[in-house]
Amino acid sequence: MLVHGIDPHTAVEVEALQPGLLRKRLDETIEGLVDDVRQWNIEARMEEAERELLRSLQGTVKKIVRRAAGEPAAEDE
C-alpha cells in the first residue's frame, strides 16, 4: 500500500517526506516497541519535568550573569 505516494519499504531522503510524516513514522515505530505503556508515560513526565527544571535554571543563571556584569535584570523572562 502506498501512502503519500511513497512505498514504506523504500528508502527515501528525509527531504522527500511531507512535513510531519517522518516524525509520525518514528513515533509509531517507537510506540510499537514499548512494552510497558505506564512506565513509558512515567518516564515521559519525568523527562518533561527535567526539561522544565533546566529551562528554569538557565533563566536563573542568565539573571545572575547579567547582574554580575552590571546589566539591568529583565524581570519579564
Secondary structure, DSSP 8 states (H G I E B T S, - for coil): --BTTB-TTS---GGGS-TTHHHHHHHHHHHHH-S-HHHHHHHHHHHHHHHHHHHHHHHHHHHHHHHHTT----TT-
